Amino acid sequence: MSKDLKFTTASEYVEDNAYTPDYWTIVKITTPQDDVFYKVFATWRGSYTMNEAWRMNSGITNVEAEGDYIKFHGNSGSVYKLMNKESNYRTTMYTYSVLESMMKKLELLGGKIEELPFDTNWKELIV
């Protein structure tokens, strides 16, 4: 095990102080007051010993490219180091059901959650 790999729960890990999920998507959240936020919705695959898991970051403040990865920095100081491949830009059936539930609840309050397409220019979006 790498010395910079820290085990945090049964279904996620932090490497180089960055969350590294199996899958990810970026969502645009529009509040009922028309405030707009962009967030990472991250998914970790499950296995026979671990449950599938998801996490939504606190809000994207900065984006940077690093080789095959893209790093999204959050309001809370978290960093999500994400594989910059379209095949990793997705959810699972379970985590999509969680996201869909959030979408429906916010819509009832007059807001909206939208998944953005993979080919979005993230740096231009987060200004």
C-alpha positions in Angstrom: 0.0 0.0 0.0 1.3 3.4 -0.9 2.4 5.6 2.0 0.2 8.5 0.7 -2.9 6.3 0.6 -5.3 6.8 3.5 -8.2 4.5 4.2 -11.3 6.6 5.1 -14.2 4.1 4.9 -14.9 0.7 3.4 -15.8 2.2 0.0 -13.7 5.2 -0.6 -10.1 6.3 -0.2 -8.1 9.5 -0.3 -4.8 9.6 -2.2 -2.6 12.6 -2.2 -5.3 14.4 -0.2 -7.8 13.9 -3.1 -10.9 11.7 -3.3 -10.6 9.3 -6.2 -14.0 7.8 -7.1 -14.6 5.1 -9.7 -17.2 7.2 -11.5 -18.2 10.9 -11.5 -20.5 13.4 -13.0 -20.9 17.2 -12.6 -24.3 18.6 -11.6 -25.6 22.2 -11.9 -27.8 23.1 -9.0 -30.2 26.0 -9.3 -31.9 26.9 -6.1 -35.4 28.2 -5.8 -33.8 31.7 -5.4 -32.0 31.2 -8.7 -28.5 30.8 -7.2 -26.4 28.4 -9.2 -23.8 26.0 -7.9 -21.7 23.3 -9.6 -20.9 20.1 -7.7 -19.1 16.8 -8.2 -21.3 13.8 -7.7 -18.9 10.9 -7.1 -19.6 7.1 -7.1 -17.5 4.3 -5.6 -18.3 0.8 -6.9 -19.3 -1.8 -4.4 -18.1 -5.3 -3.9 -19.0 -8.4 -1.9 -17.4 -6.9 1.2 -18.3 -3.2 0.6 -21.4 -1.3 -0.2 -21.6 1.0 -3.2 -21.1 4.6 -2.0 -21.7 8.2 -3.3 -20.6 11.6 -2.2 -21.4 15.1 -3.4 -18.8 17.8 -2.9 -19.4 21.2 -1.2 -19.3 23.1 -4.5 -16.6 23.5 -7.1 -14.2 26.5 -6.7 -11.4 25.6 -9.0 -10.5 23.1 -11.8 -7.1 21.9 -12.9 -5.9 19.3 -15.4 -3.2 16.8 -14.3 -2.2 14.2 -16.9 -5.1 11.8 -17.3 -6.9 13.4 -14.4 -8.9 16.5 -13.7 -9.0 17.9 -10.2 -12.0 19.7 -8.8 -11.4 21.8 -5.7 -14.3 22.3 -3.3 -15.5 25.0 -1.0 -14.6 22.8 2.0 -11.0 22.3 0.8 -11.6 18.9 -0.6 -10.1 17.8 -3.9 -11.7 15.3 -6.2 -9.1 13.7 -8.5 -11.1 12.3 -11.4 -10.2 10.1 -14.3 -10.7 12.3 -17.4 -12.4 9.6 -19.5 -15.9 9.6 -20.8 -16.3 6.0 -19.6 -15.8 7.2 -16.0 -18.3 10.0 -16.4 -21.4 8.3 -15.1 -23.2 6.9 -12.1 -24.4 3.4 -11.3 -28.1 2.5 -11.2 -28.1 2.8 -7.4 -26.3 6.2 -7.2 -28.4 7.6 -10.0 -31.5 6.7 -8.0 -30.0 8.7 -5.1 -29.3 11.7 -7.5 -32.8 11.4 -9.1 -34.4 11.5 -5.6 -32.5 14.8 -4.9 -33.6 16.1 -8.3 -37.3 15.4 -7.6 -37.1 16.9 -4.1 -35.5 20.1 -5.2 -37.9 20.4 -8.2 -40.8 20.3 -5.7 -39.2 23.3 -4.0 -38.8 25.3 -7.2 -35.1 24.4 -7.9 -33.4 22.2 -10.4 -30.5 19.7 -10.6 -29.1 19.0 -14.0 -26.3 16.6 -15.0 -23.9 18.4 -17.4 -22.4 16.7 -20.5 -18.9 15.3 -20.4 -17.6 17.6 -23.1 -18.4 20.7 -20.9 -15.5 23.2 -20.7 -15.1 22.9 -16.9 -12.5 25.7 -16.5 -14.7 28.1 -18.4 -17.8 27.1 -16.4 -16.2 27.7 -13.0 -15.2 31.3 -13.2 
